[in-house]
């Protein structure tokens, strides 16, 4: 084998290696993105539950405050 052929052969292996790494890196990136998405989904569900609980709490407080029978002090005109 002449030095030119070895250089071409080496170049082909480098190109092949890079071409092989690209799909592997894409699959790895998709896996990381999917795992982060699952974590964020759990966090958002927990936040939504706390917001819903706070909303129900404030809604019930507003209903009690607006109910004339619930207040014990007489209203001033």
Backbone as JSON, one array per atom type, in Angstrom:
{
  "sequence": "XXXXXXXXXXXXXXXXXXXXXXXXXXXXXXXXXXXXXXXXXXXXXXXXXXXXXXXXXXXXXXXXXXXXXXXXXXXXX",
  "N": [[0.83, -1.17, 0.0], [0.56, 2.13, -0.84], [1.61, 5.34, 0.54], [-0.28, 7.28, -0.11], [-2.64, 5.83, -0.53], [-3.03, 4.81, 2.04], [-3.54, 7.18, 3.43], [-5.95, 7.99, 2.24], [-7.53, 5.8, 2.94], [-7.49, 6.06, 5.74], [-8.79, 8.48, 5.98], [-11.31, 7.79, 5.06], [-12.14, 6.07, 7.16], [-12.29, 7.87, 9.28], [-14.34, 9.57, 8.41], [-16.39, 7.67, 8.3], [-16.52, 6.99, 11.02], [-17.37, 9.43, 12.18], [-19.81, 9.71, 10.87], [-21.12, 7.56, 11.99], [-21.28, 8.29, 14.65], [-23.05, 10.45, 14.7], [-25.9, 9.58, 14.47], [-26.0, 8.15, 16.87], [-25.54, 10.12, 18.8], [-27.79, 11.7, 18.32], [-29.89, 9.99, 19.13], [-29.22, 9.73, 21.82], [-29.57, 12.4, 22.61], [-32.33, 12.65, 22.2], [-33.25, 10.85, 24.13], [-32.4, 12.1, 26.52], [-33.89, 14.46, 26.33], [-36.5, 13.43, 26.48], [-36.52, 12.34, 29.06], [-36.16, 14.65, 30.61], [-38.49, 15.97, 29.93], [-40.4, 14.32, 31.11], [-39.8, 14.74, 33.82], [-40.37, 17.48, 34.05], [-43.09, 17.44, 33.46], [-44.17, 16.12, 35.68], [-43.55, 18.0, 37.63], [-45.06, 20.22, 36.76], [-47.64, 19.16, 37.01], [-47.81, 18.9, 39.79], [-47.64, 21.59, 40.53], [-49.98, 22.57, 39.3], [-51.9, 21.2, 40.8], [-51.51, 22.35, 43.32], [-52.17, 25.0, 42.73], [-54.85, 24.69, 42.03], [-55.89, 23.85, 44.46], [-55.4, 26.13, 46.03], [-57.02, 27.93, 44.64], [-59.59, 26.86, 45.05], [-59.72, 27.21, 47.79], [-59.58, 30.03, 48.11], [-61.83, 30.68, 46.65], [-63.9, 29.55, 48.17], [-63.59, 31.08, 50.47], [-64.29, 33.6, 49.49], [-66.97, 33.16, 48.86], [-68.02, 32.74, 51.39], [-67.5, 35.23, 52.53], [-69.11, 36.87, 50.98], [-71.63, 36.04, 51.62], [-74.5, 37.07, 53.24], [-75.66, 35.99, 55.51], [-73.64, 34.71, 56.75], [-71.98, 36.55, 57.92], [-71.44, 38.06, 61.09], [-71.36, 40.53, 62.18], [-73.18, 43.63, 62.03], [-74.01, 45.23, 58.95], [-72.7, 48.31, 57.79], [-74.22, 51.21, 56.47]],
  "CA": [[0.0, 0.0, 0.0], [1.33, 3.37, -0.9], [1.19, 6.31, 1.56], [-1.51, 7.97, -0.56], [-3.77, 4.94, -0.29], [-3.24, 4.76, 3.49], [-4.15, 8.44, 3.81], [-7.34, 7.93, 1.78], [-8.19, 4.8, 3.76], [-7.64, 6.65, 7.06], [-9.8, 9.52, 5.84], [-12.61, 7.1, 4.97], [-12.5, 5.59, 8.5], [-12.67, 9.04, 10.07], [-15.68, 9.97, 7.94], [-17.31, 6.62, 8.74], [-16.69, 7.13, 12.47], [-18.2, 10.61, 12.44], [-21.16, 9.4, 10.4], [-21.7, 6.61, 12.93], [-21.53, 8.99, 15.91], [-24.17, 11.39, 14.59], [-27.17, 8.99, 14.91], [-25.91, 7.78, 18.29], [-25.72, 11.36, 19.56], [-29.2, 12.11, 18.19], [-30.7, 9.12, 20.0], [-28.9, 10.13, 23.19], [-30.22, 13.68, 22.82], [-33.77, 12.39, 22.32], [-33.47, 10.21, 25.42], [-32.27, 13.13, 27.55], [-35.04, 15.36, 26.21], [-37.69, 12.73, 26.96], [-36.45, 12.22, 30.52], [-36.4, 15.98, 31.15], [-39.9, 16.25, 29.72], [-41.15, 13.59, 32.14], [-39.59, 15.44, 35.09], [-41.11, 18.75, 34.03], [-44.52, 17.14, 33.5], [-44.51, 15.84, 37.09], [-43.48, 19.27, 38.36], [-46.21, 21.04, 36.36], [-48.84, 18.58, 37.6], [-47.81, 19.26, 41.2], [-47.97, 23.02, 40.61], [-51.4, 22.72, 38.97], [-52.68, 20.73, 41.93], [-51.45, 23.36, 44.39], [-52.94, 26.16, 42.28], [-56.27, 24.34, 42.12], [-56.22, 23.84, 45.89], [-55.45, 27.53, 46.47], [-58.18, 28.54, 44.01], [-60.78, 26.41, 45.77], [-59.68, 27.82, 49.12], [-59.96, 31.45, 47.99], [-63.21, 30.74, 46.16], [-64.79, 29.29, 49.3], [-63.5, 32.25, 51.36], [-65.07, 34.67, 48.87], [-68.38, 32.83, 49.01], [-68.38, 32.98, 52.79], [-67.45, 36.67, 52.75], [-70.22, 37.52, 50.29], [-72.89, 35.54, 52.16], [-74.94, 37.97, 54.32], [-76.0, 35.22, 56.71], [-72.41, 34.22, 57.37], [-71.34, 37.61, 58.7], [-72.09, 38.25, 62.39], [-71.46, 41.96, 62.5], [-74.15, 44.31, 61.17], [-73.39, 46.01, 57.88], [-72.88, 49.76, 57.89], [-74.64, 51.74, 55.15]],
  "C": [[0.88, 1.24, 0.0], [0.83, 4.35, 0.17], [-0.09, 7.06, 1.16], [-2.74, 7.13, -0.27], [-4.06, 4.84, 1.2], [-3.93, 6.03, 3.98], [-5.63, 8.46, 3.41], [-8.13, 6.95, 2.63], [-8.45, 5.35, 5.17], [-8.76, 7.72, 7.03], [-11.2, 8.9, 5.78], [-13.06, 6.62, 6.34], [-12.92, 6.74, 9.41], [-14.07, 9.49, 9.69], [-16.71, 8.94, 8.4], [-17.58, 6.73, 10.25], [-17.58, 8.31, 12.83], [-19.64, 10.34, 12.01], [-21.86, 8.42, 11.32], [-22.05, 7.29, 14.26], [-22.76, 9.9, 15.85], [-25.5, 10.74, 14.99], [-27.16, 8.59, 16.39], [-26.14, 9.02, 19.16], [-27.16, 11.86, 19.47], [-30.11, 11.28, 19.08], [-30.46, 9.47, 21.46], [-29.58, 11.46, 23.54], [-31.73, 13.51, 22.99], [-34.09, 11.75, 23.67], [-33.4, 11.23, 26.55], [-33.46, 14.07, 27.52], [-36.31, 14.7, 26.75], [-37.68, 12.6, 28.48], [-36.68, 13.58, 31.18], [-37.87, 16.37, 31.01], [-40.75, 15.54, 30.77], [-41.0, 14.26, 33.5], [-40.4, 16.72, 35.15], [-42.61, 18.52, 34.08], [-44.97, 16.86, 34.93], [-44.52, 17.14, 37.89], [-44.68, 20.15, 38.02], [-47.5, 20.48, 36.96], [-48.94, 18.91, 39.09], [-48.17, 20.73, 41.39], [-49.45, 23.25, 40.31], [-52.28, 22.28, 40.13], [-52.66, 21.75, 43.07], [-52.22, 24.61, 44.0], [-54.44, 25.89, 42.39], [-56.73, 24.35, 43.57], [-56.34, 25.28, 46.41], [-56.67, 28.24, 45.88], [-59.46, 28.13, 44.73], [-60.86, 27.06, 47.15], [-60.13, 29.28, 49.04], [-61.39, 31.59, 47.51], [-64.18, 30.51, 47.31], [-64.74, 30.46, 50.29], [-64.31, 33.42, 50.8], [-66.56, 34.41, 49.0], [-68.85, 33.09, 50.43], [-68.43, 34.48, 53.07], [-68.63, 37.37, 52.1], [-71.58, 37.08, 50.81], [-73.33, 36.43, 53.32], [-75.27, 37.21, 55.6], [-74.74, 34.75, 57.44], [-71.75, 35.3, 58.23], [-72.13, 37.84, 59.99], [-72.21, 39.71, 62.75], [-72.46, 42.63, 61.56], [-73.41, 45.17, 60.14], [-73.69, 47.49, 58.06], [-73.25, 50.28, 56.5], [-73.66, 52.65, 54.52]]
}
